[in-house]
Amino acid sequence: MPCRVGITTRPEKRRREWENKVIGLKNWRIIGKHQSRKKAQEHEDSYARQHGCGAMHGGRWGSGMYYVYRFDYTRTK
């Protein structure tokens, strides 16, 4: 089962977005909280390498706390 890791400042909204993009989303977890985008990006990259998850790089730079999330899914829609 593929997995995905990413960064967001709005975890619940991001989860709803992914629920509309993939089939079989499960095991959604927040695996880290960081005050800087750089630290969150390092965490995302490290987790993706260690666990073989796809990572979503890029996106807008928000403000506030950066949450690193991960989830499993069956396939994309």
PDB file of N, CA, C and O in Angstrom:
ATOM      1  N   MET A   1       0.855  -1.175   0.000  1.00  0.00           N
ATOM      2  CA  MET A   1       0.000   0.000   0.000  1.00  0.00           C
ATOM      3  C   MET A   1       0.896   1.232   0.000  1.00  0.00           C
ATOM      4  O   MET A   1       1.769   1.358   0.860  1.00  0.00           O
ATOM      5  N   PRO A   2       0.695   2.150  -0.956  1.00  0.00           N
ATOM      6  CA  PRO A   2       1.528   3.345  -0.996  1.00  0.00           C
ATOM      7  C   PRO A   2       1.248   4.273   0.187  1.00  0.00           C
ATOM      8  O   PRO A   2       0.170   4.254   0.781  1.00  0.00           O
ATOM      9  N   CYS A   3       2.248   5.079   0.500  1.00  0.00           N
ATOM     10  CA  CYS A   3       2.081   6.080   1.554  1.00  0.00           C
ATOM     11  C   CYS A   3       2.515   7.437   1.016  1.00  0.00           C
ATOM     12  O   CYS A   3       3.226   7.531   0.015  1.00  0.00           O
ATOM     13  N   ARG A   4       2.075   8.472   1.698  1.00  0.00           N
ATOM     14  CA  ARG A   4       2.363   9.840   1.301  1.00  0.00           C
ATOM     15  C   ARG A   4       2.721  10.621   2.552  1.00  0.00           C
ATOM     16  O   ARG A   4       2.168  10.378   3.625  1.00  0.00           O
ATOM     17  N   VAL A   5       3.640  11.555   2.413  1.00  0.00           N
ATOM     18  CA  VAL A   5       4.014  12.439   3.510  1.00  0.00           C
ATOM     19  C   VAL A   5       3.997  13.868   2.973  1.00  0.00           C
ATOM     20  O   VAL A   5       4.327  14.100   1.810  1.00  0.00           O
ATOM     21  N   GLY A   6       3.613  14.822   3.818  1.00  0.00           N
ATOM     22  CA  GLY A   6       3.548  16.206   3.373  1.00  0.00           C
ATOM     23  C   GLY A   6       3.572  17.182   4.534  1.00  0.00           C
ATOM     24  O   GLY A   6       3.663  16.796   5.699  1.00  0.00           O
ATOM     25  N   ILE A   7       3.490  18.455   4.182  1.00  0.00           N
ATOM     26  CA  ILE A   7       3.534  19.549   5.159  1.00  0.00           C
ATOM     27  C   ILE A   7       2.314  20.430   4.942  1.00  0.00           C
ATOM     28  O   ILE A   7       1.911  20.679   3.806  1.00  0.00           O
ATOM     29  N   THR A   8       1.732  20.896   6.030  1.00  0.00           N
ATOM     30  CA  THR A   8       0.609  21.825   5.940  1.00  0.00           C
ATOM     31  C   THR A   8       0.549  22.690   7.189  1.00  0.00           C
ATOM     32  O   THR A   8       1.094  22.334   8.234  1.00  0.00           O
ATOM     33  N   THR A   9      -0.113  23.821   7.068  1.00  0.00           N
ATOM     34  CA  THR A   9      -0.419  24.643   8.241  1.00  0.00           C
ATOM     35  C   THR A   9      -1.873  24.437   8.655  1.00  0.00           C
ATOM     36  O   THR A   9      -2.314  24.974   9.671  1.00  0.00           O
ATOM     37  N   ARG A  10      -2.623  23.654   7.862  1.00  0.00           N
ATOM     38  CA  ARG A  10      -4.046  23.401   8.129  1.00  0.00           C
ATOM     39  C   ARG A  10      -4.327  21.902   7.997  1.00  0.00           C
ATOM     40  O   ARG A  10      -4.838  21.468   6.964  1.00  0.00           O
ATOM     41  N   PRO A  11      -4.008  21.112   9.004  1.00  0.00           N
ATOM     42  CA  PRO A  11      -4.095  19.652   8.862  1.00  0.00           C
ATOM     43  C   PRO A  11      -5.477  19.109   8.512  1.00  0.00           C
ATOM     44  O   PRO A  11      -5.578  18.218   7.669  1.00  0.00           O
ATOM     45  N   GLU A  12      -6.525  19.604   9.119  1.00  0.00           N
ATOM     46  CA  GLU A  12      -7.857  19.048   8.833  1.00  0.00           C
ATOM     47  C   GLU A  12      -8.305  19.374   7.412  1.00  0.00           C
ATOM     48  O   GLU A  12      -8.887  18.530   6.731  1.00  0.00           O
ATOM     49  N   LYS A  13      -8.035  20.588   6.973  1.00  0.00           N
ATOM     50  CA  LYS A  13      -8.384  20.961   5.600  1.00  0.00           C
ATOM     51  C   LYS A  13      -7.581  20.128   4.611  1.00  0.00           C
ATOM     52  O   LYS A  13      -8.116  19.684   3.595  1.00  0.00           O
ATOM     53  N   ARG A  14      -6.309  19.916   4.900  1.00  0.00           N
ATOM     54  CA  ARG A  14      -5.462  19.130   3.992  1.00  0.00           C
ATOM     55  C   ARG A  14      -5.935  17.680   3.922  1.00  0.00           C
ATOM     56  O   ARG A  14      -5.919  17.071   2.853  1.00  0.00           O
ATOM     57  N   ARG A  15      -6.353  17.133   5.050  1.00  0.00           N
ATOM     58  CA  ARG A  15      -6.864  15.759   5.046  1.00  0.00           C
ATOM     59  C   ARG A  15      -8.097  15.650   4.141  1.00  0.00           C
ATOM     60  O   ARG A  15      -8.211  14.710   3.354  1.00  0.00           O
ATOM     61  N   ARG A  16      -9.007  16.600   4.253  1.00  0.00           N
ATOM     62  CA  ARG A  16     -10.201  16.583   3.396  1.00  0.00           C
ATOM     63  C   ARG A  16      -9.825  16.682   1.916  1.00  0.00           C
ATOM     64  O   ARG A  16     -10.445  16.035   1.072  1.00  0.00           O
ATOM     65  N   GLU A  17      -8.820  17.483   1.608  1.00  0.00           N
ATOM     66  CA  GLU A  17      -8.361  17.591   0.218  1.00  0.00           C
ATOM     67  C   GLU A  17      -7.839  16.250  -0.285  1.00  0.00           C
ATOM     68  O   GLU A  17      -8.151  15.839  -1.403  1.00  0.00           O
ATOM     69  N   TRP A  18      -7.042  15.563   0.543  1.00  0.00           N
ATOM     70  CA  TRP A  18      -6.511  14.255   0.139  1.00  0.00           C
ATOM     71  C   TRP A  18      -7.614  13.213   0.029  1.00  0.00           C
ATOM     72  O   TRP A  18      -7.543  12.332  -0.827  1.00  0.00           O
ATOM     73  N   GLU A  19      -8.623  13.297   0.872  1.00  0.00           N
ATOM     74  CA  GLU A  19      -9.742  12.347   0.777  1.00  0.00           C
ATOM     75  C   GLU A  19     -10.445  12.456  -0.572  1.00  0.00           C
ATOM     76  O   GLU A  19     -11.042  11.486  -1.039  1.00  0.00           O
ATOM     77  N   ASN A  20     -10.381  13.619  -1.197  1.00  0.00           N
ATOM     78  CA  ASN A  20     -10.969  13.812  -2.525  1.00  0.00           C
ATOM     79  C   ASN A  20     -10.030  13.412  -3.659  1.00  0.00           C
ATOM     80  O   ASN A  20     -10.464  13.316  -4.807  1.00  0.00           O
ATOM     81  N   LYS A  21      -8.752  13.176  -3.359  1.00  0.00           N
ATOM     82  CA  LYS A  21      -7.764  12.849  -4.396  1.00  0.00           C
ATOM     83  C   LYS A  21      -7.379  11.376  -4.442  1.00  0.00           C
ATOM     84  O   LYS A  21      -6.906  10.889  -5.468  1.00  0.00           O
ATOM     85  N   VAL A  22      -7.580  10.661  -3.328  1.00  0.00           N
ATOM     86  CA  VAL A  22      -7.163   9.259  -3.278  1.00  0.00           C
ATOM     87  C   VAL A  22      -8.308   8.362  -2.836  1.00  0.00           C
ATOM     88  O   VAL A  22      -9.292   8.822  -2.256  1.00  0.00           O
ATOM     89  N   ILE A  23      -8.164   7.089  -3.119  1.00  0.00           N
ATOM     90  CA  ILE A  23      -9.120   6.071  -2.680  1.00  0.00           C
ATOM     91  C   ILE A  23      -8.469   5.279  -1.555  1.00  0.00           C
ATOM     92  O   ILE A  23      -7.302   4.898  -1.648  1.00  0.00           O
ATOM     93  N   GLY A  24      -9.226   5.034  -0.498  1.00  0.00           N
ATOM     94  CA  GLY A  24      -8.749   4.201   0.601  1.00  0.00           C
ATOM     95  C   GLY A  24      -7.795   4.881   1.563  1.00  0.00           C
ATOM     96  O   GLY A  24      -6.912   4.225   2.116  1.00  0.00           O
ATOM     97  N   LEU A  25      -7.950   6.180   1.777  1.00  0.00           N
ATOM     98  CA  LEU A  25      -7.078   6.884   2.718  1.00  0.00           C
ATOM     99  C   LEU A  25      -7.266   6.311   4.120  1.00  0.00           C
ATOM    100  O   LEU A  25      -8.388   6.203   4.615  1.00  0.00           O
ATOM    101  N   LYS A  26      -6.146   5.943   4.754  1.00  0.00           N
ATOM    102  CA  LYS A  26      -6.208   5.491   6.145  1.00  0.00           C
ATOM    103  C   LYS A  26      -4.871   5.752   6.825  1.00  0.00           C
ATOM    104  O   LYS A  26      -3.881   6.104   6.182  1.00  0.00           O
ATOM    105  N   ASN A  27      -4.869   5.572   8.129  1.00  0.00           N
ATOM    106  CA  ASN A  27      -3.673   5.778   8.963  1.00  0.00           C
ATOM    107  C   ASN A  27      -3.130   7.207   8.870  1.00  0.00           C
ATOM    108  O   ASN A  27      -1.917   7.414   8.912  1.00  0.00           O
ATOM    109  N   TRP A  28      -4.030   8.196   8.743  1.00  0.00           N
ATOM    110  CA  TRP A  28      -3.616   9.602   8.739  1.00  0.00           C
ATOM    111  C   TRP A  28      -3.057   9.933  10.114  1.00  0.00           C
ATOM    112  O   TRP A  28      -3.701   9.683  11.134  1.00  0.00           O
ATOM    113  N   ARG A  29      -1.862  10.493  10.134  1.00  0.00           N
ATOM    114  CA  ARG A  29      -1.248  10.897  11.404  1.00  0.00           C
ATOM    115  C   ARG A  29      -0.434  12.163  11.214  1.00  0.00           C
ATOM    116  O   ARG A  29       0.164  12.384  10.161  1.00  0.00           O
ATOM    117  N   ILE A  30      -0.422  12.979  12.238  1.00  0.00           N
ATOM    118  CA  ILE A  30       0.504  14.105  12.314  1.00  0.00           C
ATOM    119  C   ILE A  30       1.755  13.544  12.975  1.00  0.00           C
ATOM    120  O   ILE A  30       1.709  13.090  14.118  1.00  0.00           O
ATOM    121  N   ILE A  31       2.870  13.577  12.258  1.00  0.00           N
ATOM    122  CA  ILE A  31       4.103  12.972  12.772  1.00  0.00           C
ATOM    123  C   ILE A  31       5.108  14.012  13.256  1.00  0.00           C
ATOM    124  O   ILE A  31       6.176  13.659  13.757  1.00  0.00           O
ATOM    125  N   GLY A  32       4.769  15.297  13.108  1.00  0.00           N
ATOM    126  CA  GLY A  32       5.662  16.330  13.609  1.00  0.00           C
ATOM    127  C   GLY A  32       5.037  17.708  13.533  1.00  0.00           C
ATOM    128  O   GLY A  32       4.173  17.968  12.695  1.00  0.00           O
ATOM    129  N   LYS A  33       5.485  18.592  14.420  1.00  0.00           N
ATOM    130  CA  LYS A  33       5.082  19.998  14.429  1.00  0.00           C
ATOM    131  C   LYS A  33       6.358  20.821  14.501  1.00  0.00           C
ATOM    132  O   LYS A  33       7.237  20.559  15.322  1.00  0.00           O
ATOM    133  N   HIS A  34       6.447  21.821  13.631  1.00  0.00           N
ATOM    134  CA  HIS A  34       7.662  22.630  13.574  1.00  0.00           C
ATOM    135  C   HIS A  34       7.296  24.099  13.413  1.00  0.00           C
ATOM    136  O   HIS A  34       6.293  24.436  12.784  1.00  0.00           O
ATOM    137  N   GLN A  35       8.111  24.957  13.982  1.00  0.00           N
ATOM    138  CA  GLN A  35       7.871  26.393  13.858  1.00  0.00           C
ATOM    139  C   GLN A  35       8.493  26.969  12.599  1.00  0.00           C
ATOM    140  O   GLN A  35       8.195  28.105  12.230  1.00  0.00           O
ATOM    141  N   SER A  36       9.357  26.205  11.930  1.00  0.00           N
ATOM    142  CA  SER A  36       9.946  26.706  10.687  1.00  0.00           C
ATOM    143  C   SER A  36       9.666  25.739   9.543  1.00  0.00           C
ATOM    144  O   SER A  36       9.628  24.523   9.727  1.00  0.00           O
ATOM    145  N   ARG A  37       9.474  26.306   8.375  1.00  0.00           N
ATOM    146  CA  ARG A  37       9.239  25.497   7.173  1.00  0.00           C
ATOM    147  C   ARG A  37      10.463  24.626   6.882  1.00  0.00           C
ATOM    148  O   ARG A  37      10.328  23.480   6.453  1.00  0.00           O
ATOM    149  N   LYS A  38      11.645  25.170   7.114  1.00  0.00           N
ATOM    150  CA  LYS A  38      12.877  24.431   6.840  1.00  0.00           C
ATOM    151  C   LYS A  38      12.944  23.150   7.668  1.00  0.00           C
ATOM    152  O   LYS A  38      13.256  22.086   7.134  1.00  0.00           O
ATOM    153  N   LYS A  39      12.655  23.238   8.956  1.00  0.00           N
ATOM    154  CA  LYS A  39      12.683  22.048   9.824  1.00  0.00           C
ATOM    155  C   LYS A  39      11.610  21.048   9.400  1.00  0.00           C
ATOM    156  O   LYS A  39      11.851  19.841   9.390  1.00  0.00           O
ATOM    157  N   ALA A  40      10.427  21.551   9.049  1.00  0.00           N
ATOM    158  CA  ALA A  40       9.356  20.660   8.592  1.00  0.00           C
ATOM    159  C   ALA A  40       9.773  19.957   7.303  1.00  0.00           C
ATOM    160  O   ALA A  40       9.504  18.768   7.130  1.00  0.00           O
ATOM    161  N   GLN A  41      10.429  20.683   6.398  1.00  0.00           N
ATOM    162  CA  GLN A  41      10.874  20.089   5.135  1.00  0.00           C
ATOM    163  C   GLN A  41      11.922  19.008   5.377  1.00  0.00           C
ATOM    164  O   GLN A  41      11.899  17.963   4.726  1.00  0.00           O
ATOM    165  N   GLU A  42      12.834  19.255   6.303  1.00  0.00           N
ATOM    166  CA  GLU A  42      13.841  18.248   6.646  1.00  0.00           C
ATOM    167  C   GLU A  42      13.179  16.993   7.200  1.00  0.00           C
ATOM    168  O   GLU A  42      13.569  15.877   6.856  1.00  0.00           O
ATOM    169  N   HIS A  43      12.178  17.175   8.056  1.00  0.00           N
ATOM    170  CA  HIS A  43      11.452  16.042   8.634  1.00  0.00           C
ATOM    171  C   HIS A  43      10.728  15.271   7.530  1.00  0.00           C
ATOM    172  O   HIS A  43      10.796  14.043   7.480  1.00  0.00           O
ATOM    173  N   GLU A  44      10.039  15.989   6.648  1.00  0.00           N
ATOM    174  CA  GLU A  44       9.320  15.347   5.545  1.00  0.00           C
ATOM    175  C   GLU A  44      10.276  14.530   4.676  1.00  0.00           C
ATOM    176  O   GLU A  44       9.996  13.372   4.367  1.00  0.00           O
ATOM    177  N   ASP A  45      11.394  15.121   4.284  1.00  0.00           N
ATOM    178  CA  ASP A  45      12.356  14.429   3.425  1.00  0.00           C
ATOM    179  C   ASP A  45      12.916  13.181   4.094  1.00  0.00           C
ATOM    180  O   ASP A  45      13.022  12.128   3.467  1.00  0.00           O
ATOM    181  N   SER A  46      13.270  13.303   5.358  1.00  0.00           N
ATOM    182  CA  SER A  46      13.821  12.177   6.108  1.00  0.00           C
ATOM    183  C   SER A  46      12.808  11.042   6.219  1.00  0.00           C
ATOM    184  O   SER A  46      13.146   9.880   5.989  1.00  0.00           O
ATOM    185  N   TYR A  47      11.576  11.371   6.567  1.00  0.00           N
ATOM    186  CA  TYR A  47      10.534  10.350   6.716  1.00  0.00           C
ATOM    187  C   TYR A  47      10.267   9.663   5.378  1.00  0.00           C
ATOM    188  O   TYR A  47      10.135   8.441   5.323  1.00  0.00           O
ATOM    189  N   ALA A  48      10.189  10.438   4.310  1.00  0.00           N
ATOM    190  CA  ALA A  48       9.931   9.868   2.983  1.00  0.00           C
ATOM    191  C   ALA A  48      11.032   8.879   2.598  1.00  0.00           C
ATOM    192  O   ALA A  48      10.738   7.799   2.087  1.00  0.00           O
ATOM    193  N   ARG A  49      12.289   9.236   2.838  1.00  0.00           N
ATOM    194  CA  ARG A  49      13.403   8.335   2.522  1.00  0.00           C
ATOM    195  C   ARG A  49      13.356   7.073   3.367  1.00  0.00           C
ATOM    196  O   ARG A  49      13.517   5.971   2.843  1.00  0.00           O
ATOM    197  N   GLN A  50      13.139   7.219   4.663  1.00  0.00           N
ATOM    198  CA  GLN A  50      13.158   6.075   5.579  1.00  0.00           C
ATOM    199  C   GLN A  50      12.018   5.101   5.338  1.00  0.00           C
ATOM    200  O   GLN A  50      12.185   3.897   5.534  1.00  0.00           O
ATOM    201  N   HIS A  51      10.856   5.602   4.913  1.00  0.00           N
ATOM    202  CA  HIS A  51       9.663   4.758   4.813  1.00  0.00           C
ATOM    203  C   HIS A  51       9.189   4.526   3.381  1.00  0.00           C
ATOM    204  O   HIS A  51       8.188   3.846   3.158  1.00  0.00           O
ATOM    205  N   GLY A  52       9.904   5.087   2.419  1.00  0.00           N
ATOM    206  CA  GLY A  52       9.537   4.883   1.023  1.00  0.00           C
ATOM    207  C   GLY A  52       8.237   5.547   0.611  1.00  0.00           C
ATOM    208  O   GLY A  52       7.547   5.067  -0.288  1.00  0.00           O
ATOM    209  N   CYS A  53       7.903   6.647   1.265  1.00  0.00           N
ATOM    210  CA  CYS A  53       6.658   7.364   0.959  1.00  0.00           C
ATOM    211  C   CYS A  53       6.900   8.422  -0.112  1.00  0.00           C
ATOM    212  O   CYS A  53       7.997   8.970  -0.228  1.00  0.00           O
ATOM    213  N   GLY A  54       5.863   8.695  -0.886  1.00  0.00           N
ATOM    214  CA  GLY A  54       5.913   9.820  -1.799  1.00  0.00           C
ATOM    215  C   GLY A  54       5.820  11.110  -1.004  1.00  0.00           C
ATOM    216  O   GLY A  54       5.145  11.163   0.025  1.00  0.00           O
ATOM    217  N   ALA A  55       6.491  12.144  -1.474  1.00  0.00           N
ATOM    218  CA  ALA A  55       6.467  13.436  -0.782  1.00  0.00           C
ATOM    219  C   ALA A  55       5.982  14.505  -1.748  1.00  0.00           C
ATOM    220  O   ALA A  55       6.243  14.440  -2.950  1.00  0.00           O
ATOM    221  N   MET A  56       5.282  15.476  -1.216  1.00  0.00           N
ATOM    222  CA  MET A  56       4.777  16.589  -2.019  1.00  0.00           C
ATOM    223  C   MET A  56       5.636  17.814  -1.725  1.00  0.00           C
ATOM    224  O   MET A  56       5.456  18.464  -0.695  1.00  0.00           O
ATOM    225  N   HIS A  57       6.561  18.132  -2.615  1.00  0.00           N
ATOM    226  CA  HIS A  57       7.400  19.308  -2.412  1.00  0.00           C
ATOM    227  C   HIS A  57       6.767  20.515  -3.081  1.00  0.00           C
ATOM    228  O   HIS A  57       5.985  20.393  -4.023  1.00  0.00           O
ATOM    229  N   GLY A  58       7.121  21.664  -2.576  1.00  0.00           N
ATOM    230  CA  GLY A  58       6.578  22.891  -3.140  1.00  0.00           C
ATOM    231  C   GLY A  58       5.396  23.376  -2.328  1.00  0.00           C
ATOM    232  O   GLY A  58       5.253  23.043  -1.152  1.00  0.00           O
ATOM    233  N   GLY A  59       4.566  24.154  -2.959  1.00  0.00           N
ATOM    234  CA  GLY A  59       3.409  24.693  -2.256  1.00  0.00           C
ATOM    235  C   GLY A  59       3.690  26.082  -1.723  1.00  0.00           C
ATOM    236  O   GLY A  59       4.802  26.602  -1.816  1.00  0.00           O
ATOM    237  N   ARG A  60       2.647  26.662  -1.164  1.00  0.00           N
ATOM    238  CA  ARG A  60       2.760  28.021  -0.629  1.00  0.00           C
ATOM    239  C   ARG A  60       3.412  28.006   0.748  1.00  0.00           C
ATOM    240  O   ARG A  60       3.330  27.026   1.488  1.00  0.00           O
ATOM    241  N   TRP A  61       4.049  29.103   1.062  1.00  0.00           N
ATOM    242  CA  TRP A  61       4.617  29.290   2.389  1.00  0.00           C
ATOM    243  C   TRP A  61       3.565  29.974   3.238  1.00  0.00           C
ATOM    244  O   TRP A  61       3.220  31.129   2.989  1.00  0.00           O
ATOM    245  N   GLY A  62       3.053  29.275   4.235  1.00  0.00           N
ATOM    246  CA  GLY A  62       2.067  29.849   5.138  1.00  0.00           C
ATOM    247  C   GLY A  62       2.747  30.443   6.353  1.00  0.00           C
ATOM    248  O   GLY A  62       3.970  30.578   6.401  1.00  0.00           O
ATOM    249  N   SER A  63       1.943  30.791   7.322  1.00  0.00           N
ATOM    250  CA  SER A  63       2.494  31.262   8.586  1.00  0.00           C
ATOM    251  C   SER A  63       1.915  30.405   9.696  1.00  0.00           C
ATOM    252  O   SER A  63       0.888  29.749   9.518  1.00  0.00           O
ATOM    253  N   GLY A  64       2.575  30.416  10.830  1.00  0.00           N
ATOM    254  CA  GLY A  64       2.120  29.609  11.953  1.00  0.00           C
ATOM    255  C   GLY A  64       2.897  28.312  12.056  1.00  0.00           C
ATOM    256  O   GLY A  64       4.020  28.206  11.563  1.00  0.00           O
ATOM    257  N   MET A  65       2.297  27.337  12.693  1.00  0.00           N
ATOM    258  CA  MET A  65       2.917  26.040  12.915  1.00  0.00           C
ATOM    259  C   MET A  65       2.845  25.198  11.641  1.00  0.00           C
ATOM    260  O   MET A  65       1.824  25.181  10.953  1.00  0.00           O
ATOM    261  N   TYR A  66       3.942  24.501  11.336  1.00  0.00           N
ATOM    262  CA  TYR A  66       3.982  23.587  10.194  1.00  0.00           C
ATOM    263  C   TYR A  66       3.827  22.166  10.710  1.00  0.00           C
ATOM    264  O   TYR A  66       4.589  21.721  11.568  1.00  0.00           O
ATOM    265  N   TYR A  67       2.845  21.462  10.186  1.00  0.00           N
ATOM    266  CA  TYR A  67       2.565  20.083  10.584  1.00  0.00           C
ATOM    267  C   TYR A  67       3.033  19.141   9.479  1.00  0.00           C
ATOM    268  O   TYR A  67       2.742  19.352   8.302  1.00  0.00           O
ATOM    269  N   VAL A  68       3.756  18.107   9.872  1.00  0.00           N
ATOM    270  CA  VAL A  68       4.152  17.060   8.935  1.00  0.00           C
ATOM    271  C   VAL A  68       3.172  15.915   9.129  1.00  0.00           C
ATOM    272  O   VAL A  68       2.987  15.425  10.243  1.00  0.00           O
ATOM    273  N   TYR A  69       2.545  15.493   8.037  1.00  0.00           N
ATOM    274  CA  TYR A  69       1.539  14.430   8.110  1.00  0.00           C
ATOM    275  C   TYR A  69       1.952  13.259   7.229  1.00  0.00           C
ATOM    276  O   TYR A  69       2.810  13.391   6.356  1.00  0.00           O
ATOM    277  N   ARG A  70       1.326  12.111   7.473  1.00  0.00           N
ATOM    278  CA  ARG A  70       1.531  10.938   6.633  1.00  0.00           C
ATOM    279  C   ARG A  70       0.245  10.134   6.596  1.00  0.00           C
ATOM    280  O   ARG A  70      -0.569  10.194   7.517  1.00  0.00           O
ATOM    281  N   PHE A  71       0.075   9.382   5.518  1.00  0.00           N
ATOM    282  CA  PHE A  71      -1.089   8.502   5.403  1.00  0.00           C
ATOM    283  C   PHE A  71      -0.814   7.417   4.374  1.00  0.00           C
ATOM    284  O   PHE A  71       0.092   7.534   3.548  1.00  0.00           O
ATOM    285  N   ASP A  72      -1.607   6.369   4.441  1.00  0.00           N
ATOM    286  CA  ASP A  72      -1.591   5.291   3.458  1.00  0.00           C
ATOM    287  C   ASP A  72      -2.822   5.445   2.578  1.00  0.00           C
ATOM    288  O   ASP A  72      -3.813   6.052   2.983  1.00  0.00           O
ATOM    289  N   TYR A  73      -2.752   4.893   1.374  1.00  0.00           N
ATOM    290  CA  TYR A  73      -3.910   4.926   0.483  1.00  0.00           C
ATOM    291  C   TYR A  73      -3.821   3.772  -0.503  1.00  0.00           C
ATOM    292  O   TYR A  73      -2.759   3.178  -0.692  1.00  0.00           O
ATOM    293  N   THR A  74      -4.945   3.465  -1.126  1.00  0.00           N
ATOM    294  CA  THR A  74      -4.993   2.367  -2.080  1.00  0.00           C
ATOM    295  C   THR A  74      -4.500   2.815  -3.449  1.00  0.00           C
ATOM    296  O   THR A  74      -3.624   2.184  -4.041  1.00  0.00           O
ATOM    297  N   ARG A  75      -5.074   3.916  -3.951  1.00  0.00           N
ATOM    298  CA  ARG A  75      -4.663   4.463  -5.250  1.00  0.00           C
ATOM    299  C   ARG A  75      -5.222   5.872  -5.405  1.00  0.00           C
ATOM    300  O   ARG A  75      -6.101   6.294  -4.653  1.00  0.00           O
ATOM    301  N   THR A  76      -4.697   6.587  -6.389  1.00  0.00           N
ATOM    302  CA  THR A  76      -5.229   7.917  -6.672  1.00  0.00           C
ATOM    303  C   THR A  76      -6.498   7.791  -7.505  1.00  0.00           C
ATOM    304  O   THR A  76      -6.723   6.783  -8.175  1.00  0.00           O
ATOM    305  N   LYS A  77      -7.317   8.827  -7.448  1.00  0.00           N
ATOM    306  CA  LYS A  77      -8.573   8.835  -8.224  1.00  0.00           C
ATOM    307  C   LYS A  77      -8.297   9.211  -9.662  1.00  0.00           C
ATOM    308  O   LYS A  77      -9.222   9.272 -10.472  1.00  0.00           O
TER     309      LYS A  77
END
